[in-house]
Amino acid sequence: MLEARIGQPVLVRATPPVPTDIGRRLLNHVQQVRLLERDLQSQVPALDEEGMPERLRVALNADSLATWWAPAIGDFCTRHRLLLDLVVEDQDVGLKRMRAGEVAACLCGSERPVAGARSQLLGAMRYRAVASPAFIERHFPEGVSPEKLLRCAALVYGPDDFLQHRYLASLGVQEGFEHHLCPSSEGFIRMIEAGMGWGLVPELQVLGQLGSGSLRELLADRCIDVPLYWHHWRNGGQLLTQLTEHLAQHSARWLVPLSEE
């Protein structure tokens, strides 16, 4: 038994079980070894007896998954026979999955990498505050104001989503507000279209609705840009290095440069 060999527990027996500190280090080590083994198998094909595709576990935010992620990495996965095991987390908390040894890479809003990893800025996702025309006519017949925003429902993705709070703070509002919780990127848009509330959504996801007028921006040209950093293990092997280079080269097609302001 592994715990008997190393003389300490690797799991906390909870529901679900979680790794101890040493358990996390072992998980990190195993993931990196698997990626390095792939490099060796590419140089010595006889070692790759089964010829199975590589599987990579990545944490990323739901909005990236719903917009630019698939077109950005689709051809790479096809060329390298790469299978992805995606873990969806808010961009502000995804790094905890790497720290726990659960993923080999993650896309998140934090610049500082965990020990043994590197981070690289890919760009920023631009968010705009939108609502349906009916919602705007019902709640803001004389125009949108911070005070009126507090008196109508917003939409929030989950307890770690503070985009709406940041938007209100940029308008000078620090108070709490009524909101629906909707942990689905697509469902978030559907609820806004149904006139159930206003919310911050990726510009990429609603270009069509803004163009057709089925959704309208609350305040013109007041957006929030959320930085996205790609974190990966420093000793993750050639495949992870190539994926990092691919993302750095292609993500600018969908992401905007991060403002220095």
Residue, then its C-alpha position, 0 to 999 in steps of 0.5 A: m500500500l502506498e501509504a505504508r511505503i511512504g509512512q503517511p496518509v495520502l488521502v483524507r477519508a472524507t466524502p468525496p476523498v481529498p488528497t493530503d499535502i503529500g498526496r497532492r505532490l504525488l498527483n502532480h508528480v504522476q501527471q508530469v511523469r505521464l507527459l514526459e513518458r509521452d515524449l520518450q515514446s515519440q522518440v522510441p515508438a516501441l515503448d508505446e505498445e498500445g498507441m493510445p491518445e494522450r489525455l490532458r486534464v485542464a481547468l478553465n472557466a465556463d465562458s471560455l469553454a462556451t466561446w473561443w476555447a474549442p476553435a482555438i485548440g480543435d486542430f491542435c488536439t486532432r493533430h496530436r491525438l490529444l483527449l481533453d478532460l475539462v474541469v469547469e471553474d470560475q476564472d478567479v478560482g481555477l488555480k486551486r485545481m492545479r495547487a491540488g494536483e488535479v490538473a496539468a494546466c489551467l486557464c484563470g484570472s490569476e497571474r501568480p503560478v503555483a510552485g513548479a508551474r509557469s503562467q503566461l498572459l493570453g489576453a482578456m475576455r471583454y464583458r458587457a452589461v446587457a439586458s433584453p429590450a423589454f427589461i430595459e423598458r420596464h426598469f429604465p424608462e428614463g435611462v439606466s442609473p446606478e440607483k435603478l440597477l440596485r432595484c432590479a434583478a441581476l444574474v450571477y453565475g455563482p458564488d465566486d462570480f463578482l463581475q456584476h459587483r465590479y461593474l456596480a463598483s465602477l459606477g460608485v455602488q458598493e451595496g448588495f443587490e438582488h440576483h439570480l444564480c445561474p451556473s450555466s454560461e448558455g443558461f445565463i444568456r437565455m435568462i437575460e433574453a427572457g427578461m429575468g435580469w441584467g448581467l455581464v456576458p462575454e462580448l464574443q457570446v452576444l455579438g449576434q444579439l447585440g447586432s439584431g437588437s434582441l439584447r441591448e447594452l445597459l451603458a454604452d462602451r462601459c465594459i470589463d476586461v478580465p485577464l486570462y492566464w495560461h498556467h502549466w507545469r514547468n516540467g510538463g513535457q513537449l506536448l504541454t509546451q507545444l499546446t502553450e505555444h499554440l494558445a499564445q499564437h492563436s488566442a489573440r484572434w478572440l481575446v483583446p489586449l489587456s489594458e494597462e490602466 
